[in-house]
């Protein structure tokens, strides 16, 4: 089976995430305990509150650690990706799955990125809204109309799938864009709980810090992907090694083109997808995109130890033994 691994971004985190893997799988336990972190990573993942985990500086390394740990367990069961894609933070996990980061590098970079994005968001009065219904062209037009000196700036932060675009910016401008869209056609908007105006020009300070980090790590971090990995900044696949750091720097301050990423994977012939991490956000976006293209897909997910066991027991790879059992 040629699986495409899908990795969600911020917003999918859950209190207690990974605790069941840590309890049941010694390989996961060893993997997590060896990861570098500027705080008690295991304690935050397993015992942190929803409010604590929603803080960007904690969300990003915690989500990355869980994704890398599950990916590590799957590799031990001979389940490896044929391609990978991720949403925002999830793109870093996809690059890890593609061999571009070591586990230590992944945690170092995502911890740094989380802090840089949190610092860039300090003092800003911004909000984010999911616009459900109109196509992306209509949303872009409304954002241009709503961005004025008296309202501020708003733009699309995420093109997630057909009929769902996330807009972000100054609160007055977001309200204006929502009102314009609701006047034009049947539209539903949902305010999202985020801690900053991510994937907009407001994140330029974070992008500059990321650029400096990648320079300090040297020319071989990140390494060249060993499998096809999609890039949020372009909507296509990653090209040569030299492009990776630049595209990640762009990604934090530009729109996430996830729908284009999913279309690129489907056009390339991939049909079997496995979401790695809590929830089913990526599967939802995939199914809507595939439906719009008239393409049938198989979409599964692993976010808990029970889901991993069920996945393997159905013949996907070699069963991973629990502690006390022999392989």
C-alpha positions as CSV (number, residue, x, y, z in Angstrom):
1,X,0.0,0.0,0.0
2,X,1.4,3.4,-1.0
3,X,0.3,5.6,1.8
4,X,0.4,9.4,1.8
5,X,1.0,10.6,5.3
6,X,-1.0,13.8,6.2
7,X,-0.1,15.9,9.2
8,X,-2.5,18.5,10.7
9,X,-1.5,21.9,12.1
10,X,-2.3,23.9,15.2
11,X,-5.9,23.6,16.4
12,X,-5.8,19.8,16.3
13,X,-4.0,19.4,19.6
14,X,-5.8,17.6,22.5
15,X,-5.1,17.5,26.2
16,X,-3.4,14.3,27.1
17,X,-2.3,13.6,23.6
18,X,0.3,10.8,23.3
19,X,-0.1,9.6,26.9
20,X,-1.6,6.3,25.7
21,X,1.3,5.7,23.3
22,X,3.8,6.5,26.1
23,X,2.1,4.0,28.4
24,X,1.8,1.1,25.8
25,X,4.8,1.3,23.6
26,X,8.4,1.3,25.0
27,X,9.8,2.4,21.6
28,X,7.6,5.5,21.7
29,X,8.6,6.2,25.3
30,X,12.3,6.0,24.5
31,X,11.8,8.2,21.4
32,X,9.9,10.9,23.3
33,X,12.2,11.0,26.3
34,X,15.2,11.5,24.0
35,X,13.8,14.6,22.3
36,X,15.2,18.0,23.1
37,X,12.8,20.7,24.4
38,X,13.0,24.0,26.3
39,X,10.3,22.8,28.7
40,X,8.8,19.6,30.2
41,X,7.6,18.3,26.8
42,X,6.0,15.1,28.2
43,X,4.4,16.9,31.0
44,X,2.8,19.5,28.7
45,X,1.6,16.8,26.3
46,X,0.1,14.5,28.9
47,X,-0.9,16.8,31.7
48,X,-1.2,20.3,30.2
49,X,-4.6,21.9,29.9
50,X,-6.3,22.8,26.7
51,X,-5.5,26.5,27.4
52,X,-1.8,25.8,27.9
53,X,-1.6,23.6,24.8
54,X,-3.2,26.3,22.7
55,X,-0.3,28.6,23.3
56,X,1.8,28.6,20.1
57,X,5.1,28.1,21.8
58,X,3.8,24.9,23.4
59,X,1.5,23.7,20.6
60,X,4.1,23.4,17.9
61,X,6.8,21.2,19.6
62,X,4.1,19.1,21.3
63,X,2.3,18.4,18.0
64,X,5.6,17.7,16.3
65,X,6.7,15.3,19.0
66,X,3.5,13.3,18.8
67,X,3.6,13.2,15.0
68,X,7.3,12.1,14.9
69,X,6.6,9.5,17.6
70,X,3.7,7.9,15.7
71,X,5.7,8.0,12.5
72,X,8.6,6.3,14.3
73,X,6.3,3.5,15.5
74,X,4.8,3.1,12.0
75,X,8.3,2.8,10.5
76,X,9.1,0.1,13.1
77,X,6.0,-1.8,11.7
78,X,7.3,-1.3,8.1
79,X,4.7,1.3,7.3
80,X,6.5,4.2,5.6
81,X,5.0,7.0,3.4
82,X,5.2,7.2,-0.4
83,X,4.6,10.9,-0.1
84,X,3.7,13.4,2.6
85,X,1.8,16.7,3.1
86,X,1.0,18.9,6.1
87,X,-0.9,22.0,7.1
88,X,1.3,24.8,8.4
89,X,3.2,23.2,11.3
90,X,2.2,19.9,9.8
91,X,4.5,20.6,6.8
92,X,7.5,20.4,9.1
93,X,6.3,16.9,10.2
94,X,5.8,16.0,6.6
95,X,9.4,17.0,5.9
96,X,10.5,14.9,8.8
97,X,8.7,11.9,7.3
98,X,10.5,12.7,4.1
99,X,13.9,12.5,5.8
100,X,14.6,16.3,5.8
101,X,15.0,16.6,9.6
102,X,16.3,14.4,12.3
103,X,14.1,14.1,15.4
104,X,16.3,16.6,17.3
105,X,16.2,19.0,14.4
106,X,12.5,18.8,14.1
107,X,12.0,19.7,17.8
108,X,14.6,22.4,17.7
109,X,13.1,24.1,14.6
110,X,9.4,23.8,15.7
111,X,10.2,25.0,19.2
112,X,12.0,28.0,17.7
113,X,9.2,28.6,15.2
114,X,6.5,28.5,18.0
115,X,8.3,31.1,20.1
116,X,9.0,33.3,17.1
117,X,5.4,33.3,16.0
118,X,4.1,33.9,19.5
119,X,6.5,36.9,19.9
120,X,5.4,38.3,16.5
121,X,1.7,38.1,17.6
122,X,2.2,40.0,20.9
123,X,0.2,43.2,21.1
124,X,-1.7,42.7,17.9
125,X,-5.5,42.9,17.8
126,X,-6.3,40.4,15.1
127,X,-8.7,37.5,14.5
128,X,-9.2,34.6,12.1
129,X,-12.4,33.4,10.5
130,X,-13.2,30.3,8.5
131,X,-15.4,31.3,5.5
132,X,-17.6,28.3,4.3
133,X,-19.4,28.4,1.0
134,X,-17.9,30.8,-1.6
135,X,-15.0,30.0,-3.8
136,X,-11.6,31.4,-3.1
137,X,-11.8,34.1,-5.7
138,X,-14.9,35.6,-4.0
139,X,-13.1,35.5,-0.7
140,X,-10.0,37.2,-2.1
141,X,-12.1,39.9,-3.7
142,X,-13.9,40.6,-0.4
143,X,-10.6,40.8,1.5
144,X,-9.3,43.3,-1.0
145,X,-12.5,45.4,-0.6
146,X,-12.4,45.2,3.2
147,X,-8.7,46.2,3.5
148,X,-8.7,50.0,3.9
149,X,-6.9,52.6,6.0
150,X,-9.9,52.9,8.3
151,X,-10.4,49.1,8.8
152,X,-6.9,47.7,8.5
153,X,-5.7,44.6,6.6
154,X,-7.3,41.2,5.9
155,X,-6.3,38.4,3.6
156,X,-6.7,34.7,3.0
157,X,-4.4,32.7,5.4
158,X,-5.5,29.2,4.4
159,X,-7.0,27.8,1.2
160,X,-8.1,24.6,2.8
161,X,-10.4,22.9,0.3
162,X,-13.2,23.7,-2.1
163,X,-15.7,26.0,-0.3
164,X,-13.5,26.7,2.8
165,X,-11.0,29.6,3.1
166,X,-9.7,31.0,6.3
167,X,-9.2,34.8,6.5
168,X,-7.1,36.6,9.0
169,X,-6.2,40.2,9.8
170,X,-7.2,43.3,11.8
171,X,-10.6,42.6,13.5
172,X,-12.4,45.4,11.8
173,X,-11.2,44.3,8.4
174,X,-12.2,40.7,9.1
175,X,-15.7,41.9,10.2
176,X,-16.0,43.9,7.0
177,X,-15.0,41.0,4.8
178,X,-17.5,38.7,6.5
179,X,-20.3,41.3,6.0
180,X,-19.4,41.7,2.3
181,X,-19.5,37.9,1.7
182,X,-22.7,37.5,3.5
183,X,-24.4,40.1,1.4
184,X,-23.3,38.4,-1.8
185,X,-24.4,34.8,-1.2
186,X,-25.1,32.1,1.3
187,X,-22.0,32.1,3.5
188,X,-21.2,30.7,7.0
189,X,-18.4,32.1,9.0
190,X,-16.8,30.6,12.1
191,X,-14.4,32.5,14.3
192,X,-11.3,30.4,15.1
193,X,-9.5,30.3,18.4
194,X,-5.9,31.2,17.4
195,X,-3.2,33.1,19.2
196,X,-2.0,35.2,16.3
197,X,-2.4,36.3,12.6
198,X,-0.5,33.3,11.2
199,X,0.3,33.1,7.5
200,X,-0.1,36.8,6.9
201,X,2.4,39.7,6.5
202,X,2.0,40.3,10.3
203,X,4.4,37.3,10.7
204,X,7.3,38.9,8.9
205,X,9.3,39.2,12.2
206,X,8.9,35.5,12.7
207,X,10.0,34.8,9.1
208,X,13.1,36.8,9.6
209,X,14.0,34.9,12.7
210,X,13.4,31.6,10.9
211,X,15.6,32.7,8.1
212,X,18.4,33.4,10.6
213,X,17.9,30.0,12.3
214,X,18.2,28.1,9.0
215,X,21.4,30.0,8.2
216,X,22.9,29.1,11.5
217,X,22.0,25.4,11.0
218,X,24.0,25.3,7.8
219,X,23.2,24.3,4.2
220,X,22.2,20.7,4.8
221,X,19.4,21.4,7.2
222,X,16.8,20.7,6.0
223,X,18.1,17.9,3.8
224,X,16.6,16.9,0.4
225,X,13.3,15.0,0.7
226,X,13.6,11.3,0.0
227,X,9.9,11.2,-1.1
228,X,7.5,13.8,-2.7
229,X,6.5,16.4,0.0
230,X,4.2,19.3,-0.8
231,X,4.9,22.9,0.0
232,X,2.2,25.2,1.4
233,X,3.8,28.3,-0.1
234,X,3.6,27.1,-3.7
235,X,0.8,24.5,-3.7
236,X,3.1,22.1,-5.5
237,X,5.9,19.7,-4.4
238,X,9.2,20.7,-3.0
239,X,12.0,21.1,-5.5
240,X,15.7,21.1,-4.9
241,X,17.3,21.2,-1.4
242,X,18.3,24.8,-1.6
243,X,14.6,25.8,-1.9
244,X,13.4,24.2,1.4
245,X,14.6,26.8,3.9
246,X,13.4,29.6,1.7
247,X,9.9,28.1,1.2
248,X,9.5,27.5,5.0
249,X,10.5,31.1,5.6
250,X,7.8,32.2,3.1
251,X,5.2,29.8,4.5
252,X,5.0,31.5,7.9
253,X,4.0,34.8,6.4
254,X,2.1,33.7,3.2
255,X,-1.2,31.9,2.5
256,X,-1.3,28.1,3.0
257,X,-2.3,26.6,-0.3
258,X,-3.4,23.2,1.1
259,X,-6.2,22.6,-1.5
260,X,-3.5,22.9,-4.3
261,X,-1.3,20.5,-2.3
262,X,-4.1,17.9,-2.1
263,X,-4.9,18.4,-5.8
264,X,-1.3,17.9,-6.7
265,X,-1.2,14.6,-4.8
266,X,-4.4,13.4,-6.3
267,X,-3.3,14.4,-9.8
268,X,-0.1,12.5,-9.3
269,X,-2.2,9.3,-8.7
270,X,-2.1,8.9,-4.9
271,X,-5.3,7.4,-3.5
272,X,-4.5,6.1,0.0
273,X,-4.0,8.6,2.8
274,X,-3.2,8.3,6.5
275,X,-3.6,11.2,8.8
276,X,-1.0,11.2,11.6
277,X,-2.1,13.0,14.8
278,X,-5.3,14.0,16.7
279,X,-8.6,14.6,15.0
280,X,-9.6,14.2,11.3
281,X,-9.2,17.7,10.0
282,X,-6.9,16.8,7.1
283,X,-9.1,13.9,6.1
284,X,-12.1,16.3,5.9
285,X,-10.2,18.6,3.6
286,X,-8.9,15.7,1.5
287,X,-12.4,14.2,1.0
288,X,-13.9,17.5,-0.1
289,X,-11.1,18.1,-2.5
290,X,-11.3,14.6,-3.9
291,X,-15.1,14.8,-4.3
292,X,-14.7,18.1,-6.3
293,X,-12.3,16.3,-8.6
294,X,-14.4,13.2,-8.9
295,X,-11.7,10.9,-7.4
296,X,-12.4,8.1,-4.9
297,X,-9.9,8.0,-2.0
298,X,-9.2,5.8,1.0
299,X,-8.5,8.0,4.1
300,X,-7.6,6.7,7.6
301,X,-6.1,8.2,10.7
302,X,-3.9,7.4,13.7
303,X,-4.1,9.7,16.6
304,X,-4.4,7.2,19.5
305,X,-2.8,3.9,20.5
306,X,-6.0,2.1,19.9
307,X,-6.2,3.4,16.3
308,X,-2.6,2.3,15.7
309,X,-3.4,-1.2,16.9
310,X,-6.5,-1.4,14.8
311,X,-4.7,-0.2,11.7
312,X,-1.9,-2.8,12.1
313,X,-4.3,-5.6,13.0
314,X,-6.1,-5.1,9.7
315,X,-3.0,-6.1,7.9
316,X,-1.2,-2.8,7.4
317,X,2.3,-3.6,8.3
318,X,3.8,-5.7,11.2
319,X,2.0,-5.5,14.5
320,X,3.9,-3.4,17.1
321,X,4.2,-5.4,20.4
322,X,3.2,-3.7,23.6
323,X,5.5,-3.7,26.6
324,X,6.0,-7.2,28.0
325,X,5.2,-8.9,24.7
326,X,7.7,-10.4,22.3
327,X,8.0,-9.2,18.8
